[in-house]
Amino acid sequence: MAPLDPHSFTDSHHPLTTDISLSLYLDFPSATIHGVAFFILKSPHVGQLSFDTRSLSIHQVLSPITLSLLPFSLSSSPDPIKGTHLSISLPGDDVLSSFFIVFSTSPSSSALQWLSPPQTFNKKHPFVYTQCQCIHARSIFPCQDTPAARIRYSALLNVPRELSAVMSARHVDRRSPVSGEGHSHLLPGGFNSLWCSETRVVEEFQMNQPIPPYLFAFAVGELGFREVGPRTRVYSEAVNSVLDAAAKEFAGTEEMIRQGEKLFGDYDWERFDLLVLPPSFPYGGMENPRMVFLTPTVIKGDASGAQVVAHELAHSWTGNLITNMNNEHFWLNEGFTTYAERRIVEAVQGEDRAILNTGIGWKGLNEEMERFKDNLEFTKLKNNQEGVDPDAVYSKVPYEKGFQFLWRIERQIGRPAFDEFIKKYIATFKFKSIDTHTFLKFLKANVPGIEKEIDLVLWTEGTGIPPDAYEPVSNLYTKIVSLANEFKLGRMPREDEVADWRGQEWELYLENLPKVIEASQVLALDERYRLSESKDYEVKVAFLQLAIMSQCRNFYGEVEKTLKEVGRMKYLRPLYRALVQGKGKEEDKILAKRVFSEARECYHPIARGVVESIFAKHL
């Protein structure tokens, strides 16, 4: 076996899947999906074919010609990271390039979160959504779950009639079920007969552009929407207050799309719709093509949450059009997208906003160097992830060090030349998955002599932050950092100095304070500015982290409330880590364990795993 990806059983000698057709019956009472998948390979194949699965029941593998059973086997014990190896034996007497797999998910699927009505906004109907990045699509359907395998797909989702569905695909139809449609006649366990129940409805979708499996996405619930532009609807559960707030926050989306097109070329995905998910969503946003998923914590009331939308929009060119070959080259997705995001923000919101964004990122990058000081491998852009769970080493390094690398190239050759380079890069590799070597080869071919001016090996394979990385400079950025430095001398900013501050300014200020201050100083800061009550979670969590590290227990009730009301890992990580890391702190550790035991069922499985890994390291 010749692995293509350290996180996949996919064999580089086997043909990759090009097309998948799915018929899925969503059974809410059992929190399972029963499905049939029809796979088309790039070329016919004889012999063993390797697929990835996790927590799936594989019922049958069938020939598309005769529907006869094809032999298959599953590895005897799951790999803790990759899951279970599905090996299919394709016959030599009837050379096949396609086949069916009949399967069911389990309630423990790492990609799916099934929410009961009390866990939703409207408290009336259940809800389910997916999160497949990095390696979780395999827990929804068997596949070659590597970004190297780009697939087109179609899907029939059979759901309760009172609910509706959205996907990272074009919506074709919503209709009453038809007997035998798609591959529903092959469903396991009698679900083929339930397909046409009067209480069910079928939603049909089609994705005609090849995407990596981690961009497969759907959500099902009682959904509503608001129109916010010619290419954009904002969806959420059908709760008017959420829909109206989201529509207001993201009203400028079309202008961002137009600026993105000026910078990077045509928007190739037709629609750019947004779905605001329940608070348990573990990320700020997920760049699923045509249907970006967002946490409700980005709705801040001042349009600053649109910067997360700018990031997910930028992925439409860097990440979705051009994708990293595997997670060892994740910076090709996130470093490029962070650069593109800041260019869009600069064009739409101004240079000061973009520089504040960069400054917060710079501080975060330096903090990641401290986090990984005992494992410097993960301070590299191109790193070795053999035997490593990508969720466990997720960090700002690929985002911020990747951004710094591209920004260094821009400074070297000038922005106009770099803009032309980026456009050519996107046009050359669109709908392809590449690695760092391919990028560097393209860079050197199109910017002759660049390797003499910039140490490309140091930037991509070296540890730490290279000496020619650059802290941003602007009057506003310098003023905020200076005020944070003055706090160390005992001076809080005056109210007139912060009168115009929004969330980003406060976030940058808090990030630049000492990690530990006197409890009395924490109380004084909150008494004057009510940071613990901020509606901006970036500000609130930064303040609560400071309170924990400073052992100011007055705010531990707010810490507990925050950990129970949101599931975004950006907030869970620092708060749980602050509670449990370090010697002593027994009361803090007891609090962390109790809160997690009470909140864990409200977290997405990926978030639960991240908190458990923090506990495993520090408890």
C-alpha positions as CSV (number, residue, x, y, z in Angstrom):
1,M,0.0,0.0,0.0
2,A,1.3,3.5,-1.0
3,P,-0.4,6.1,1.2
4,L,-1.5,9.3,-0.5
5,D,-2.3,11.1,2.8
6,P,-1.1,10.4,6.4
7,H,-4.7,10.7,7.5
8,S,-6.3,8.4,4.9
9,F,-6.2,4.8,3.9
10,T,-6.4,5.9,0.2
11,D,-3.8,4.2,-1.9
12,S,-1.9,6.3,-4.4
13,H,-1.9,3.4,-6.8
14,H,-5.7,3.2,-6.9
15,P,-8.0,5.3,-9.1
16,L,-9.7,8.2,-7.2
17,T,-13.4,8.7,-7.1
18,T,-14.7,11.4,-9.4
19,D,-18.5,11.2,-8.8
20,I,-20.8,10.1,-5.9
21,S,-24.6,9.8,-6.0
22,L,-26.2,9.6,-2.5
23,S,-29.6,8.6,-1.4
24,L,-29.9,9.4,2.4
25,Y,-32.7,8.7,4.8
26,L,-32.3,10.8,7.9
27,D,-33.8,9.1,11.0
28,F,-33.9,11.7,13.8
29,P,-35.2,9.4,16.6
30,S,-32.2,7.2,16.3
31,A,-29.7,9.9,15.2
32,T,-28.6,7.9,12.2
33,I,-28.6,8.1,8.5
34,H,-29.3,5.1,6.3
35,G,-27.8,5.5,2.8
36,V,-26.8,4.2,-0.5
37,A,-23.8,5.7,-2.3
38,F,-23.0,5.1,-6.0
39,F,-19.3,5.7,-6.8
40,I,-17.7,6.3,-10.2
41,L,-13.9,5.9,-10.4
42,K,-11.6,7.8,-12.6
43,S,-10.7,4.6,-14.4
44,P,-11.7,0.9,-14.2
45,H,-10.0,-1.1,-11.5
46,V,-9.4,-4.8,-10.6
47,G,-8.5,-6.0,-7.2
48,Q,-8.5,-4.3,-3.8
49,L,-9.7,-0.7,-3.4
50,S,-9.2,1.2,-0.1
51,F,-11.8,3.5,1.4
52,D,-12.0,5.4,4.7
53,T,-14.8,4.9,7.2
54,R,-15.4,5.9,10.8
55,S,-18.3,4.6,13.0
56,L,-20.2,3.3,9.9
57,S,-22.0,0.0,9.4
58,I,-21.3,-1.3,5.9
59,H,-24.2,-3.6,4.8
60,Q,-23.4,-4.4,1.2
61,V,-21.2,-3.5,-1.7
62,L,-22.9,-4.2,-5.0
63,S,-22.1,-4.5,-8.7
64,P,-23.9,-1.8,-10.7
65,I,-24.5,-4.2,-13.5
66,T,-26.0,-7.3,-11.8
67,L,-26.5,-6.0,-8.2
68,S,-24.5,-9.0,-7.1
69,L,-22.6,-8.8,-3.9
70,L,-19.0,-7.7,-4.1
71,P,-16.5,-8.9,-1.4
72,F,-15.4,-6.4,1.2
73,S,-13.6,-6.4,4.5
74,L,-13.2,-4.0,7.4
75,S,-10.1,-3.7,9.5
76,S,-10.5,-5.6,12.8
77,S,-9.8,-2.6,15.0
78,P,-10.2,1.1,14.2
79,D,-7.2,3.4,13.9
80,P,-7.6,6.1,16.5
81,I,-7.1,8.8,13.9
82,K,-8.0,7.4,10.5
83,G,-10.9,5.2,11.6
84,T,-11.7,1.8,9.9
85,H,-10.2,0.7,6.6
86,L,-12.7,-0.6,4.1
87,S,-11.2,-2.8,1.5
88,I,-13.4,-3.6,-1.5
89,S,-12.5,-6.4,-3.9
90,L,-13.4,-5.5,-7.5
91,P,-13.6,-8.6,-9.8
92,G,-11.3,-9.2,-12.8
93,D,-13.9,-10.9,-14.9
94,D,-16.1,-7.9,-15.1
95,V,-13.9,-4.8,-14.9
96,L,-15.7,-2.1,-13.0
97,S,-15.3,1.6,-12.6
98,S,-18.4,2.0,-10.4
99,F,-20.2,0.3,-7.6
100,F,-22.8,0.8,-4.8
101,I,-22.2,0.8,-1.1
102,V,-25.1,0.4,1.3
103,F,-24.4,1.8,4.8
104,S,-25.6,3.4,8.0
105,T,-24.1,6.0,10.2
106,S,-24.0,5.7,14.0
107,P,-25.0,8.2,16.7
108,S,-21.3,8.6,17.4
109,S,-20.5,10.0,14.0
110,S,-17.7,12.6,14.4
111,A,-19.1,14.8,11.7
112,L,-22.7,15.0,12.7
113,Q,-24.4,16.8,15.6
114,W,-28.0,15.9,16.2
115,L,-29.7,18.6,18.3
116,S,-32.9,18.0,20.3
117,P,-35.5,20.9,20.2
118,P,-34.3,22.3,23.6
119,Q,-30.7,22.7,22.1
120,T,-32.0,24.8,19.1
121,F,-33.0,28.5,18.7
122,N,-36.7,27.8,18.2
123,K,-37.0,25.1,20.8
124,K,-39.6,23.4,18.6
125,H,-37.9,21.1,16.1
126,P,-34.8,18.9,16.0
127,F,-31.8,20.0,13.9
128,V,-28.8,18.2,12.4
129,Y,-25.7,19.6,10.7
130,T,-22.3,18.4,9.5
131,Q,-18.7,19.4,10.0
132,C,-16.4,17.4,7.8
133,Q,-13.1,19.2,8.0
134,C,-10.5,17.9,8.3
135,I,-11.2,14.1,8.2
136,H,-14.8,13.5,9.2
137,A,-16.6,13.0,5.9
138,R,-15.8,9.3,6.4
139,S,-18.2,9.2,9.3
140,I,-21.1,10.2,7.1
141,F,-20.4,8.0,4.0
142,P,-17.5,5.8,3.0
143,C,-15.1,7.6,0.8
144,Q,-11.5,8.4,-0.1
145,D,-11.4,11.0,2.5
146,T,-8.4,13.1,1.4
147,P,-8.4,16.5,-0.2
148,A,-6.4,14.9,-3.0
149,A,-9.7,13.3,-4.2
150,R,-11.9,15.9,-5.6
151,I,-15.5,14.7,-6.2
152,R,-18.7,15.9,-7.8
153,Y,-21.8,14.7,-6.1
154,S,-25.6,14.6,-6.2
155,A,-27.8,13.9,-3.2
156,L,-31.4,13.0,-2.3
157,L,-32.1,13.8,1.4
158,N,-35.2,12.2,2.7
159,V,-36.3,14.3,5.8
160,P,-39.4,14.9,8.0
161,R,-41.9,17.1,6.0
162,E,-41.9,19.9,8.6
163,L,-38.1,20.4,8.1
164,S,-36.0,21.6,5.1
165,A,-32.4,21.1,4.0
166,V,-29.5,23.1,2.7
167,M,-26.3,21.8,1.2
168,S,-22.9,22.8,-0.2
169,A,-24.5,22.2,-3.6
170,R,-27.2,23.6,-5.9
171,H,-30.7,23.0,-4.7
172,V,-32.6,21.2,-7.5
173,D,-36.0,20.4,-6.0
174,R,-38.2,19.8,-2.9
175,R,-40.9,17.2,-3.5
176,S,-42.8,14.3,-2.2
177,P,-40.8,11.1,-2.2
178,V,-41.1,8.7,-5.2
179,S,-40.8,5.0,-4.9
180,G,-37.4,3.7,-6.1
181,E,-36.0,7.2,-6.9
182,G,-32.3,7.5,-6.9
183,H,-31.0,4.4,-5.2
184,S,-33.5,4.3,-2.4
185,H,-34.7,0.8,-3.3
186,L,-31.4,-0.5,-2.0
187,L,-31.7,1.1,1.5
188,P,-31.1,-1.3,4.4
189,G,-33.4,-2.5,7.1
190,G,-36.7,-1.7,5.6
191,F,-36.0,2.0,5.2
192,N,-36.7,1.6,1.4
193,S,-40.4,1.1,2.3
194,L,-40.3,4.1,4.7
195,W,-38.9,6.3,1.9
196,C,-42.4,7.2,0.6
197,S,-44.1,7.9,3.9
198,E,-46.6,10.8,3.8
199,T,-44.7,12.4,6.7
200,R,-41.5,12.7,4.6
201,V,-40.2,15.0,1.9
202,V,-37.2,14.7,-0.5
203,E,-34.7,17.6,-1.0
204,E,-32.5,17.1,-4.1
205,F,-29.1,18.8,-4.6
206,Q,-26.3,18.7,-7.3
207,M,-22.7,19.8,-7.0
208,N,-21.2,19.8,-10.5
209,Q,-17.8,21.2,-9.6
210,P,-15.2,18.9,-8.1
211,I,-14.6,19.5,-4.4
212,P,-12.6,17.8,-1.7
213,P,-14.7,15.5,0.6
214,Y,-14.3,17.8,3.6
215,L,-16.4,20.4,1.8
216,F,-19.4,18.1,1.8
217,A,-22.0,19.7,4.0
218,F,-25.7,19.8,4.9
219,A,-28.0,21.0,7.6
220,V,-31.6,20.0,8.3
221,G,-34.1,21.9,10.5
222,E,-36.9,24.4,10.4
223,L,-35.1,27.0,8.3
224,G,-35.9,30.5,7.2
225,F,-34.0,33.0,5.2
226,R,-33.5,36.7,4.3
227,E,-32.3,38.0,1.0
228,V,-29.2,40.2,1.5
229,G,-27.9,40.5,-2.1
230,P,-28.2,39.2,-5.6
231,R,-26.1,36.1,-4.8
232,T,-26.7,35.8,-1.1
233,R,-29.3,34.6,1.3
234,V,-28.8,34.4,5.0
235,Y,-30.4,31.2,6.5
236,S,-30.9,30.2,10.1
237,E,-33.6,28.5,12.1
238,A,-36.9,30.2,11.5
239,V,-36.5,32.7,14.3
240,N,-37.1,36.3,13.2
241,S,-34.7,37.9,15.7
242,V,-31.8,35.7,14.5
243,L,-32.6,36.2,10.8
244,D,-32.9,39.9,11.1
245,A,-29.7,40.4,13.1
246,A,-27.8,38.2,10.7
247,A,-29.2,40.1,7.7
248,K,-28.1,43.4,9.2
249,E,-24.6,42.1,10.1
250,F,-23.9,40.7,6.7
251,A,-25.7,43.3,4.5
252,G,-22.4,44.2,2.9
253,T,-21.7,40.7,1.5
254,E,-22.2,41.6,-2.2
255,E,-19.6,44.4,-2.0
256,M,-17.1,41.9,-0.5
257,I,-17.8,39.5,-3.4
258,R,-17.2,42.2,-5.9
259,Q,-14.0,43.2,-4.3
260,G,-12.9,39.6,-4.2
261,E,-13.5,39.3,-7.9
262,K,-11.5,42.4,-8.6
263,L,-8.6,40.9,-6.6
264,F,-8.7,37.3,-7.5
265,G,-10.9,36.7,-10.6
266,D,-14.5,35.6,-11.2
267,Y,-16.5,34.0,-8.4
268,D,-17.0,30.5,-9.8
269,W,-19.6,29.1,-7.4
270,E,-22.7,31.0,-8.5
271,R,-24.3,31.4,-5.0
272,F,-22.7,32.6,-1.8
273,D,-25.3,31.8,0.8
274,L,-24.8,31.9,4.6
275,L,-26.2,29.6,7.3
276,V,-26.1,30.8,10.9
277,L,-26.1,27.6,13.0
278,P,-27.0,27.0,16.6
279,P,-24.4,28.0,19.2
280,S,-22.8,24.5,19.3
281,F,-21.1,25.0,15.9
282,P,-17.4,24.4,16.7
283,Y,-15.8,26.9,14.3
284,G,-16.3,30.6,13.5
285,G,-17.2,29.7,9.9
286,M,-16.8,26.8,7.5
287,E,-16.2,27.6,3.8
288,N,-18.6,25.0,2.3
289,P,-19.1,26.1,-1.3
290,R,-22.4,27.8,-2.0
291,M,-23.4,27.5,1.6
292,V,-21.0,28.9,4.3
293,F,-21.7,27.7,7.8
294,L,-21.4,30.4,10.6
295,T,-21.4,30.5,14.4
296,P,-24.0,32.9,15.8
297,T,-21.2,34.5,17.8
298,V,-20.1,36.4,14.7
299,I,-23.3,38.4,14.9
300,K,-22.0,41.3,16.9
301,G,-24.3,44.1,15.9
302,D,-21.7,46.4,14.4
303,A,-20.9,44.5,11.1
304,S,-17.5,43.5,12.4
305,G,-18.6,39.9,12.2
306,A,-18.4,40.3,8.5
307,Q,-14.7,39.8,8.7
308,V,-15.4,36.1,9.3
309,V,-17.5,36.1,6.2
310,A,-14.7,37.8,4.3
311,H,-12.4,34.9,5.4
312,E,-14.9,32.2,4.3
313,L,-15.5,34.2,1.0
314,A,-11.8,34.3,0.3
315,H,-11.8,30.5,0.6
316,S,-13.9,30.5,-2.6
317,W,-10.6,31.1,-4.4
318,T,-8.0,29.8,-2.0
319,G,-9.0,26.5,-0.4
320,N,-12.1,25.6,-2.5
321,L,-10.7,26.3,-6.0
322,I,-7.1,25.4,-5.0
323,T,-6.8,22.9,-2.2
324,N,-4.0,21.6,-0.1
325,M,-3.1,18.0,-1.1
326,N,-3.3,16.9,2.5
327,N,-3.2,18.5,6.0
328,E,0.6,18.7,6.1
329,H,0.2,21.5,3.6
330,F,-2.8,23.2,5.4
331,W,-1.1,26.6,5.1
332,L,-1.8,26.6,1.4
333,N,-5.5,26.8,2.3
334,E,-5.4,29.0,5.3
335,G,-2.3,31.2,4.8
336,F,-3.5,32.2,1.4
337,T,-7.1,32.8,2.7
338,T,-5.9,34.9,5.6
339,Y,-4.0,37.1,3.1
340,A,-7.0,37.3,0.8
341,E,-9.4,38.0,3.7
342,R,-7.3,41.0,4.8
343,R,-7.1,42.4,1.2
344,I,-10.9,42.2,1.0
345,V,-11.3,43.8,4.5
346,E,-8.9,46.6,3.5
347,A,-10.9,47.3,0.3
348,V,-14.3,47.3,2.1
349,Q,-13.6,48.5,5.6
350,G,-10.4,50.4,5.3
351,E,-6.7,49.9,6.0
352,D,-7.0,50.4,9.8
353,R,-9.4,47.5,10.1
354,A,-7.1,45.2,8.1
355,I,-4.1,46.2,10.2
356,L,-6.0,45.6,13.5
357,N,-6.9,42.2,12.1
358,T,-3.2,41.6,11.2
359,G,-2.1,42.8,14.6
360,I,-4.4,40.4,16.5
361,G,-3.1,37.6,14.2
362,W,0.6,38.6,14.9
363,K,0.0,38.4,18.7
364,G,-1.8,35.0,18.2
365,L,1.1,33.7,16.1
366,N,3.6,34.5,18.9
367,E,1.4,32.8,21.4
368,E,1.4,29.6,19.3
369,M,5.2,29.6,19.4
370,E,4.9,29.3,23.1
371,R,2.2,26.6,22.9
372,F,4.4,24.5,20.6
373,K,7.8,25.2,22.3
374,D,8.1,21.5,23.1
375,N,7.0,20.3,19.7
376,L,8.4,22.7,17.2
377,E,7.4,20.6,14.2
378,F,4.0,22.3,14.3
379,T,5.5,25.7,14.0
380,K,6.5,24.8,10.5
381,L,4.3,25.6,7.5
382,K,5.0,22.2,5.9
383,N,5.1,19.7,8.7
384,N,5.0,15.9,9.4
385,Q,1.6,14.7,10.6
386,E,2.1,11.0,10.4
387,G,0.3,9.5,13.4
388,V,-1.0,12.9,14.4
389,D,-4.7,13.9,14.8
390,P,-5.1,17.2,12.7
391,D,-7.7,18.4,15.1
392,A,-5.3,18.1,18.1
393,V,-2.7,20.3,16.4
394,Y,-5.0,22.8,14.9
395,S,-3.6,26.3,15.4
396,K,-3.0,29.8,14.1
397,V,0.3,28.8,12.6
398,P,-0.9,27.9,9.1
399,Y,-3.1,31.0,9.1
400,E,-0.7,33.6,10.4
401,K,2.7,32.3,9.5
402,G,1.3,31.5,6.0
403,F,0.0,35.0,5.8
404,Q,3.3,36.4,6.9
405,F,5.1,34.4,4.2
406,L,2.9,35.7,1.4
407,W,3.0,39.2,2.9
408,R,6.9,38.9,2.8
409,I,6.7,38.0,-0.9
410,E,4.4,41.0,-1.6
411,R,6.8,43.4,0.1
412,Q,9.6,42.0,-2.0
413,I,8.1,42.2,-5.4
414,G,5.5,44.9,-4.8
415,R,1.7,44.7,-4.5
416,P,0.9,45.1,-8.3
417,A,3.2,42.3,-9.3
418,F,2.0,40.1,-6.4
419,D,-1.6,40.7,-7.4
420,E,-0.8,39.5,-10.9
421,F,1.0,36.5,-9.5
422,I,-2.0,35.5,-7.3
423,K,-4.4,35.7,-10.3
424,K,-2.2,33.6,-12.4
425,Y,-1.7,31.1,-9.5
426,I,-5.5,30.7,-9.1
427,A,-6.1,30.4,-12.9
428,T,-3.4,27.8,-13.2
429,F,-4.4,25.5,-10.3
430,K,-8.2,26.0,-10.0
431,F,-10.0,22.8,-9.2
432,K,-6.7,21.1,-8.3
433,S,-5.1,19.9,-5.1
434,I,-1.4,20.8,-4.7
435,D,1.4,20.6,-2.2
436,T,4.0,23.1,-1.0
437,H,6.6,21.9,-3.5
438,T,4.2,22.6,-6.4
439,F,3.6,26.1,-5.1
440,L,7.3,26.9,-4.6
441,K,8.1,25.6,-8.1
442,F,5.4,27.9,-9.5
443,L,6.7,30.8,-7.5
444,K,10.2,30.4,-8.7
445,A,9.2,30.0,-12.3
446,N,7.0,33.2,-12.2
447,V,9.2,35.3,-9.9
448,P,12.8,34.6,-11.1
449,G,15.4,34.9,-8.5
450,I,12.9,35.1,-5.6
451,E,14.8,32.3,-3.7
452,K,17.9,34.6,-3.6
453,E,15.9,37.4,-1.9
454,I,13.8,35.3,0.5
455,D,14.8,32.1,2.2
456,L,12.0,29.9,1.0
457,V,13.2,26.8,2.8
458,L,13.4,28.6,6.1
459,W,9.9,30.0,5.6
460,T,8.2,26.7,4.6
461,E,10.3,24.1,6.5
462,G,11.9,26.0,9.3
463,T,10.6,26.2,12.9
464,G,9.5,29.4,14.6
465,I,9.0,32.8,13.1
466,P,11.5,33.9,10.5
467,P,13.4,37.1,11.2
468,D,12.0,38.9,8.2
469,A,8.4,38.4,9.4
470,Y,6.7,41.8,10.1
471,E,4.7,43.3,12.9
472,P,2.1,45.6,11.4
473,V,2.3,49.4,11.9
474,S,-0.4,52.0,12.0
475,N,-1.2,54.9,14.2
476,L,-4.3,53.1,15.7
477,Y,-2.4,49.8,16.2
478,T,0.6,51.6,17.8
479,K,-1.8,53.6,20.1
480,I,-3.6,50.5,21.3
481,V,-0.4,48.5,22.0
482,S,1.1,51.6,23.8
483,L,-2.0,51.8,26.0
484,A,-1.7,48.1,26.9
485,N,2.0,48.7,27.8
486,E,0.9,51.7,30.0
487,F,-1.4,49.3,31.9
488,K,1.7,47.6,33.2
489,L,2.6,50.9,34.8
490,G,-0.7,51.0,36.5
491,R,-2.6,53.3,34.1
492,M,-6.0,52.3,32.5
493,P,-7.1,54.0,29.4
494,R,-9.3,57.0,29.8
495,E,-12.9,56.9,28.6
496,D,-12.1,59.5,25.9
497,E,-9.2,57.3,24.6
498,V,-11.5,54.3,24.0
499,A,-14.8,56.1,23.1
500,D,-14.6,55.0,19.5
501,W,-13.3,51.5,20.2
502,R,-15.2,48.5,18.9
503,G,-14.5,44.8,19.5
504,Q,-11.3,44.5,17.6
505,E,-9.7,47.4,19.4
506,W,-10.5,45.9,22.8
507,E,-9.4,42.4,21.7
508,L,-6.0,43.8,20.6
509,Y,-5.7,45.7,23.9
510,L,-6.5,42.7,26.0
511,E,-4.2,40.4,24.0
512,N,-1.3,42.8,24.7
513,L,-1.8,43.0,28.5
514,P,0.4,40.8,30.7
515,K,-0.9,37.3,31.0
516,V,-1.3,37.6,34.8
517,I,-2.2,40.8,36.7
518,E,-3.5,41.6,40.1
519,A,-7.1,40.5,40.8
520,S,-7.8,44.0,41.9
521,Q,-6.8,45.3,38.5
522,V,-9.1,42.8,36.7
523,L,-12.0,44.0,38.9
524,A,-11.1,47.7,38.2
525,L,-10.9,47.1,34.4
526,D,-14.3,45.5,34.4
527,E,-15.9,48.0,36.7
528,R,-15.0,50.8,34.3
529,Y,-15.6,49.0,30.9
530,R,-17.9,46.0,31.7
531,L,-15.8,43.7,29.5
532,S,-17.2,40.6,31.2
533,E,-20.6,41.6,29.8
534,S,-19.5,42.3,26.3
535,K,-21.7,41.0,23.5
536,D,-18.6,40.4,21.5
537,Y,-17.3,37.0,22.5
538,E,-13.7,37.8,21.3
539,V,-13.6,40.5,23.9
540,K,-15.5,38.6,26.6
541,V,-13.3,35.5,26.3
542,A,-10.1,37.4,26.2
543,F,-11.1,39.2,29.4
544,L,-12.3,35.9,31.1
545,Q,-9.0,34.2,30.2
546,L,-7.2,37.1,31.9
547,A,-9.4,36.7,34.9
548,I,-8.7,33.0,35.2
549,M,-5.0,33.4,34.8
550,S,-5.1,36.1,37.4
551,Q,-7.1,33.9,39.8
552,C,-9.9,36.5,40.0
553,R,-12.7,34.2,41.0
554,N,-15.4,36.9,40.8
555,F,-15.8,36.1,37.1
556,Y,-15.9,32.3,37.3
557,G,-19.7,32.3,37.2
558,E,-19.4,34.1,33.8
559,V,-16.8,31.6,32.7
560,E,-19.1,28.7,33.4
561,K,-22.0,30.4,31.7
562,T,-19.9,31.1,28.6
563,L,-18.6,27.5,28.4
564,K,-22.2,26.3,28.6
565,E,-23.7,28.6,26.0
566,V,-21.3,28.4,23.1
567,G,-19.4,25.5,21.5
568,R,-17.0,27.4,19.3
569,M,-13.5,25.9,19.9
570,K,-11.8,29.3,19.6
571,Y,-13.4,30.0,23.0
572,L,-13.4,26.6,24.6
573,R,-9.7,26.0,24.0
574,P,-8.4,29.1,25.9
575,L,-10.9,28.9,28.7
576,Y,-10.5,25.2,29.5
577,R,-6.8,25.4,29.0
578,A,-6.5,28.4,31.4
579,L,-8.5,26.5,34.0
580,V,-6.4,23.3,33.9
581,Q,-2.9,24.1,32.9
582,G,-0.2,24.6,35.5
583,K,0.5,23.2,39.0
584,G,-2.0,23.4,41.8
585,K,-5.2,25.2,40.9
586,E,-7.2,22.2,42.1
587,E,-10.4,24.3,42.4
588,D,-10.1,25.4,38.8
589,K,-9.6,21.9,37.6
590,I,-12.6,20.6,39.5
591,L,-14.6,23.4,38.0
592,A,-13.4,22.6,34.5
593,K,-14.3,18.9,34.8
594,R,-17.7,19.6,36.3
595,V,-18.6,22.2,33.6
596,F,-17.5,19.9,30.8
597,S,-19.5,17.0,32.2
598,E,-22.6,19.2,32.2
599,A,-22.0,20.8,28.8
600,R,-20.4,18.1,26.8
601,E,-23.6,16.8,25.1
602,C,-24.2,20.4,23.8
603,Y,-20.8,20.4,22.1
604,H,-20.1,19.1,18.6
605,P,-18.1,15.8,18.7
606,I,-15.1,17.5,17.3
607,A,-15.2,20.1,20.1
608,R,-15.7,17.3,22.7
609,G,-12.6,15.6,21.4
610,V,-10.5,18.8,21.6
611,V,-11.5,19.5,25.3
612,E,-10.8,15.8,26.2
613,S,-7.3,16.2,24.6
614,I,-6.7,19.3,26.8
615,F,-7.7,17.4,29.9
616,A,-5.5,14.4,28.9
617,K,-2.5,16.7,28.6
618,H,-3.0,18.7,31.8
619,L,-5.0,16.6,34.2
